[in-house]
Amino acid sequence: MIFYIFANGNLIAKHLMKKYISLFFAVGIDTLVIKQSDTR
């Protein structure tokens, strides 16, 4: 039972990492677009 919870926690952690990485890239792209629009 404890091993099952540990495995689930690992999957959840990986899922959260993917979420945060995708969110980080989205924010980075947004800032890049804003900087490009500012220079115009």
Contacts in CASP RR format, 6 or more apart in sequence:
PFRMAT RR
TARGET T0000
AUTHOR 0000-0000-0000
METHOD contacts of the structure
MODEL  1
MIFYIFANGNLIAKHLMKKYISLFFAVGIDTLVIKQSDTR
END
